[in-house]
Amino acid sequence: MEKEAKIYVAGHKGMVGSAIVRELRRQGYDNIITRTHQELDLCRQEDVERFFGQERPEYVFLAAAKVGGIMANQEAPADFMWDNIMLEMNVIHAAWKNGCKKLEFLGSSCIYPRMAPQPMKENCLLTSALEQTNEAYALAKISGLKYCAYLNRQYGTDYISVMPTNLYGPGDNYHPTHSHVLPALIRRFHEAKTKGEKTVVCWGDGSALREFLYVDDLAELCVFLMNCYSGGEAVNAGTGKELSIKQLAELVAEVIGYQGEILWDTTKPNGTPRKLLDVGKAEKLGWHYKTELEEGIRLSYEDFLCHPMRAER
C-alpha cells in the first residue's frame, strides 16, 4: 500500500477495526476513511454502493461484524447469519464494482470443523461438520471468504482473507452475557473481587482448550499481509499456543487479584473441545505474535478499568 493511498477500514469502532486504524497510523498511513454505523449501515446495499461510488477507496480492511459469545450465538443465530452475510457481501461486492485494488476480509477460526485435526491448517475448511453453538456465524464467515476467492478466480482481483483465533485487548466487549470468554472472565472476576464474593461460577467443566491473540498483534499482521500476501486461501492468525478454559480462568483471577474459589457449571456447554490454529503460513511469510497472554490480560484489564461503560454494551 502506498502511504498516501485511500484506505477504508470497515468497523473502525470495534476492537479489531480500531486496532487496525492504530497500526495504520503508527506506520504512517494517514488517508484513512471511516464511517460509524449511524453514518453508514453496511447491511443496506444501496447505501454501501453509494458510499463506495463516492469515496472509491483503493484498499479495504473489512473488520465489521456482528460478534458474540456462545450465549449470544445460541439466542440469535438468524441475526448473526443475516447481519454478517449482508454486510460482508455488500462491502466486498461494492469494492469490486468500484475498482478497489485490494481487500482484506477478517473472518474467524470458528469457520473450521468442530473435530478438525489439531492444529488446524487453512486447508481443513469444509472437511467436516461445524460446531453447532456458532454454526450460523461460521457459515456467514465462510461465505465471505469464499466470495473473495471466487472474485479472485473469476475476475482476477487481489482479495485476501485472515482467520484469527480468539481475540482480546483494548476495545473489547465486556457485556455479562454477550461477550466472549476472556472479557467475560475479566468482568466476572473484577466484580467478584469488588463485591468480596467467595466464589465465581464459570460455564462448562473448564476442559475446552483455546488459543488467544492480542488484538494489536493481529492488526500488525493485517497490515503486513495487505502489503506482502496474495492468494485465495486464508491465512491463520494466532499464537500456536493453547490452554484450557480452567487455566485461563485461574490466570485471569491471578492478574485481577481475585482469591476466591472457582466453580464450574457443567450444565452449560463447553463449545468446541479444542481450537488451535496452525500458524505456519503466517510465520513463513515473516510474522510472529509479540504479546504473551499474561501481559495481554493485564493490558486488557487496564483498558476495562479505564472504560467502564464498555461493560454495559
C-alpha positions as CSV (number, residue, x, y, z in Angstrom):
1,M,0.0,0.0,0.0
2,E,1.3,3.5,-0.9
3,K,1.5,5.8,2.2
4,E,-0.9,8.3,0.5
5,A,-3.4,5.6,-0.6
6,K,-7.0,6.0,0.4
7,I,-7.8,3.2,2.9
8,Y,-11.3,2.3,4.2
9,V,-11.5,0.4,7.5
10,A,-15.0,-1.0,7.9
11,G,-15.8,-1.5,11.6
12,H,-13.3,1.0,12.9
13,K,-15.2,1.4,16.2
14,G,-14.9,-2.3,17.0
15,M,-11.9,-3.9,18.7
16,V,-10.3,-5.2,15.5
17,G,-11.1,-2.2,13.4
18,S,-9.8,0.3,15.9
19,A,-6.6,-1.8,16.3
20,I,-6.1,-1.7,12.5
21,V,-6.5,2.0,12.4
22,R,-4.0,2.4,15.2
23,E,-1.5,0.2,13.4
24,L,-2.0,2.0,10.1
25,R,-1.4,5.4,11.7
26,R,1.7,4.0,13.5
27,Q,3.1,3.0,10.2
28,G,2.4,6.4,8.6
29,Y,-0.8,5.8,6.7
30,D,-2.9,8.9,7.2
31,N,-5.5,8.8,4.4
32,I,-7.9,6.6,6.3
33,I,-11.7,6.6,5.7
34,T,-14.1,5.6,8.4
35,R,-17.8,5.6,8.9
36,T,-19.8,4.9,12.0
37,H,-22.9,2.6,11.9
38,Q,-25.1,5.7,12.2
39,E,-23.4,7.2,9.2
40,L,-23.4,4.1,7.1
41,D,-25.4,0.9,7.7
42,L,-23.3,-1.8,5.9
43,C,-26.4,-4.1,5.7
44,R,-28.1,-1.6,3.3
45,Q,-26.8,-2.4,-0.2
46,E,-27.8,0.9,-1.8
47,D,-26.1,3.0,0.9
48,V,-22.9,0.9,0.7
49,E,-22.8,1.2,-3.1
50,R,-23.3,4.9,-2.9
51,F,-20.5,5.3,-0.4
52,F,-18.1,3.3,-2.5
53,G,-19.0,5.2,-5.6
54,Q,-18.4,8.5,-3.9
55,E,-15.2,7.6,-1.9
56,R,-13.6,4.9,-4.2
57,P,-11.2,3.6,-1.6
58,E,-8.1,1.9,-3.0
59,Y,-7.7,-0.6,-0.1
60,V,-10.3,-2.0,2.2
61,F,-10.0,-3.7,5.6
62,L,-13.3,-5.5,6.3
63,A,-13.3,-5.8,10.1
64,A,-17.0,-5.0,10.6
65,A,-19.1,-7.9,12.0
66,K,-21.8,-8.8,14.4
67,V,-20.0,-10.9,17.1
68,G,-20.7,-12.5,20.4
69,G,-20.1,-15.5,22.7
70,I,-21.8,-18.8,23.0
71,M,-25.0,-17.5,24.6
72,A,-25.4,-14.7,22.1
73,N,-24.9,-17.1,19.1
74,Q,-27.4,-19.6,20.5
75,E,-30.0,-16.9,21.2
76,A,-29.9,-15.2,17.8
77,P,-28.5,-17.4,15.1
78,A,-30.7,-15.9,12.4
79,D,-29.5,-12.4,13.3
80,F,-25.8,-13.5,13.3
81,M,-26.2,-15.1,9.9
82,W,-28.2,-12.4,8.2
83,D,-26.2,-9.4,9.5
84,N,-22.8,-10.8,8.7
85,I,-23.7,-12.1,5.3
86,M,-25.4,-8.9,4.3
87,L,-22.7,-6.5,5.4
88,E,-19.7,-8.6,4.1
89,M,-21.4,-9.2,0.7
90,N,-22.3,-5.6,0.3
91,V,-18.8,-4.3,1.1
92,I,-16.9,-6.9,-1.0
93,H,-19.2,-6.5,-4.0
94,A,-19.1,-2.7,-3.9
95,A,-15.3,-2.8,-3.5
96,W,-15.1,-4.9,-6.7
97,K,-17.6,-2.8,-8.6
98,N,-15.6,0.3,-7.8
99,G,-12.1,-0.9,-8.7
100,C,-10.7,-1.5,-5.2
101,K,-7.0,-2.6,-5.6
102,K,-7.0,-4.9,-2.7
103,L,-9.4,-6.0,0.1
104,E,-8.7,-7.9,3.3
105,F,-11.6,-9.9,4.8
106,L,-11.4,-10.7,8.6
107,G,-13.0,-14.0,9.5
108,S,-12.7,-16.3,12.5
109,S,-11.2,-19.6,13.4
110,C,-14.8,-20.9,14.0
111,I,-15.0,-21.5,10.3
112,Y,-13.1,-24.7,10.8
113,P,-14.8,-28.1,11.6
114,R,-15.6,-28.9,15.2
115,M,-13.4,-32.0,15.1
116,A,-10.7,-30.8,12.7
117,P,-7.2,-32.2,13.1
118,Q,-5.2,-30.1,15.5
119,P,-3.5,-27.7,15.0
120,M,-5.9,-26.6,12.3
121,K,-4.4,-25.8,8.9
122,E,-6.1,-23.5,6.4
123,N,-6.9,-26.4,4.1
124,C,-9.1,-28.2,6.6
125,L,-12.0,-25.8,5.8
126,L,-15.3,-27.6,4.9
127,T,-13.9,-31.1,5.5
128,S,-16.5,-32.0,8.2
129,A,-19.3,-30.6,10.4
130,L,-19.1,-27.2,12.1
131,E,-19.5,-26.5,15.8
132,Q,-23.3,-26.2,16.4
133,T,-23.1,-23.4,19.0
134,N,-21.9,-20.9,16.4
135,E,-22.7,-22.5,13.1
136,A,-24.7,-19.5,11.8
137,Y,-21.8,-17.1,12.4
138,A,-19.3,-19.6,10.9
139,L,-21.4,-20.1,7.7
140,A,-21.5,-16.3,7.2
141,K,-17.7,-16.0,7.6
142,I,-17.2,-18.9,5.2
143,S,-19.4,-17.2,2.7
144,G,-17.3,-14.0,2.9
145,L,-14.0,-15.9,2.5
146,K,-15.4,-17.9,-0.5
147,Y,-16.8,-14.8,-2.2
148,C,-13.3,-13.2,-2.1
149,A,-11.8,-16.4,-3.5
150,Y,-14.4,-16.6,-6.3
151,L,-13.8,-13.0,-7.3
152,N,-10.1,-13.7,-7.5
153,R,-10.7,-16.7,-9.7
154,Q,-13.3,-15.2,-12.0
155,Y,-12.2,-11.5,-12.2
156,G,-8.5,-11.6,-11.2
157,T,-9.0,-9.5,-8.0
158,D,-6.5,-9.5,-5.2
159,Y,-8.8,-10.1,-2.2
160,I,-7.4,-11.9,0.8
161,S,-8.8,-13.4,4.0
162,V,-7.4,-13.6,7.5
163,M,-8.8,-16.1,10.1
164,P,-7.9,-15.0,13.6
165,T,-8.1,-17.2,16.7
166,N,-9.9,-15.9,19.8
167,L,-9.1,-12.2,20.1
168,Y,-8.9,-9.9,23.1
169,G,-7.5,-6.5,24.1
170,P,-8.4,-2.7,24.0
171,G,-11.9,-2.0,22.8
172,D,-13.3,-5.4,23.8
173,N,-16.9,-6.1,24.7
174,Y,-17.4,-6.9,28.4
175,H,-21.1,-7.5,28.4
176,P,-22.1,-10.0,31.1
177,T,-23.9,-12.4,28.6
178,H,-23.0,-11.4,25.1
179,S,-19.2,-11.2,25.3
180,H,-16.5,-13.8,24.5
181,V,-14.9,-15.9,27.2
182,L,-11.8,-13.8,28.1
183,P,-13.5,-10.4,28.5
184,A,-16.4,-12.2,30.3
185,L,-14.0,-13.6,32.8
186,I,-12.3,-10.3,33.3
187,R,-15.6,-8.7,34.2
188,R,-16.8,-11.6,36.3
189,F,-13.6,-11.7,38.5
190,H,-13.4,-8.0,38.7
191,E,-17.0,-7.8,40.0
192,A,-16.4,-10.7,42.4
193,K,-13.3,-9.0,43.8
194,T,-15.1,-5.7,44.2
195,K,-18.0,-7.3,46.0
196,G,-16.0,-9.6,48.1
197,E,-17.7,-12.7,46.7
198,K,-16.2,-16.0,47.9
199,T,-17.0,-18.0,44.7
200,V,-17.2,-17.4,41.0
201,V,-19.2,-19.8,38.7
202,C,-17.9,-20.4,35.2
203,W,-19.6,-22.2,32.3
204,G,-18.8,-25.8,31.3
205,D,-16.2,-28.0,33.0
206,G,-13.1,-26.0,32.1
207,S,-11.6,-28.7,29.9
208,A,-12.0,-27.0,26.5
209,L,-8.7,-25.8,25.0
210,R,-8.4,-22.4,23.5
211,E,-5.8,-20.1,21.9
212,F,-5.8,-16.3,22.4
213,L,-4.2,-13.5,20.3
214,Y,-3.8,-9.9,21.4
215,V,-5.7,-7.7,19.0
216,D,-2.8,-5.3,18.3
217,D,-0.7,-8.3,17.2
218,L,-3.5,-9.2,14.8
219,A,-3.6,-5.6,13.5
220,E,0.2,-5.7,12.7
221,L,-0.4,-9.0,10.8
222,C,-3.3,-7.4,8.9
223,V,-1.2,-4.5,7.6
224,F,1.7,-6.9,6.9
225,L,-0.5,-9.2,4.8
226,M,-2.0,-6.3,2.9
227,N,1.5,-5.5,1.8
228,C,3.0,-8.9,1.4
229,Y,0.4,-11.6,0.6
230,S,-1.8,-12.5,-2.3
231,G,-3.8,-15.7,-2.6
232,G,-7.2,-17.3,-2.5
233,E,-6.6,-19.4,0.6
234,A,-7.0,-17.7,4.0
235,V,-4.1,-17.1,6.4
236,N,-4.5,-18.2,10.0
237,A,-3.7,-15.6,12.8
238,G,-2.8,-16.9,16.2
239,T,0.0,-17.8,18.6
240,G,0.2,-21.5,18.2
241,K,-0.2,-21.9,21.9
242,E,-3.3,-23.1,23.8
243,L,-4.5,-23.6,27.4
244,S,-7.7,-24.9,29.0
245,I,-10.5,-22.6,30.0
246,K,-9.8,-23.7,33.6
247,Q,-6.2,-22.5,33.3
248,L,-7.4,-19.3,31.6
249,A,-9.9,-18.6,34.5
250,E,-7.1,-19.1,37.0
251,L,-4.8,-16.8,35.1
252,V,-7.4,-14.1,34.8
253,A,-8.2,-14.4,38.6
254,E,-4.5,-14.1,39.4
255,V,-4.0,-11.0,37.2
256,I,-7.1,-9.3,38.7
257,G,-6.2,-10.4,42.2
258,Y,-9.3,-12.4,43.0
259,Q,-8.6,-15.0,45.7
260,G,-11.9,-16.8,46.0
261,E,-12.9,-20.3,44.7
262,I,-13.8,-21.0,41.1
263,L,-16.7,-23.3,40.5
264,W,-17.9,-24.9,37.2
265,D,-21.5,-25.2,35.9
266,T,-21.3,-28.4,33.9
267,T,-24.9,-28.0,32.7
268,K,-23.6,-25.3,30.4
269,P,-21.9,-26.1,27.1
270,N,-18.1,-26.2,26.6
271,G,-18.2,-25.4,22.9
272,T,-15.6,-27.0,20.6
273,P,-13.3,-29.3,22.6
274,R,-10.2,-27.8,21.0
275,K,-9.4,-24.9,18.7
276,L,-5.7,-24.4,17.9
277,L,-4.6,-22.8,14.7
278,D,-1.6,-23.9,12.6
279,V,0.1,-20.5,12.1
280,G,3.0,-21.9,10.0
281,K,1.9,-19.9,6.9
282,A,2.0,-16.6,8.6
283,E,5.3,-17.4,10.2
284,K,6.8,-18.4,6.9
285,L,5.7,-15.1,5.5
286,G,7.7,-13.4,8.3
287,W,5.2,-12.6,11.0
288,H,5.2,-13.7,14.7
289,Y,3.0,-12.6,17.6
290,K,4.6,-10.4,20.3
291,T,2.2,-10.2,23.3
292,E,2.2,-13.1,25.8
293,L,-1.2,-14.0,27.3
294,E,-0.5,-12.8,30.9
295,E,0.8,-9.4,29.7
296,G,-2.2,-9.1,27.3
297,I,-4.7,-9.9,30.1
298,R,-3.0,-7.2,32.3
299,L,-3.3,-4.7,29.4
300,S,-6.9,-5.7,28.8
301,Y,-7.8,-5.3,32.5
302,E,-6.3,-1.8,32.5
303,D,-8.4,-1.0,29.4
304,F,-11.5,-2.4,31.2
305,L,-10.9,-0.2,34.3
306,C,-10.4,2.9,32.1
307,H,-13.6,2.4,30.1
308,P,-16.3,1.0,32.4
309,M,-19.1,1.9,30.0
310,R,-17.9,-0.9,27.7
311,A,-19.2,-3.4,30.2
312,E,-22.8,-2.3,29.5
313,R,-22.7,-2.8,25.8
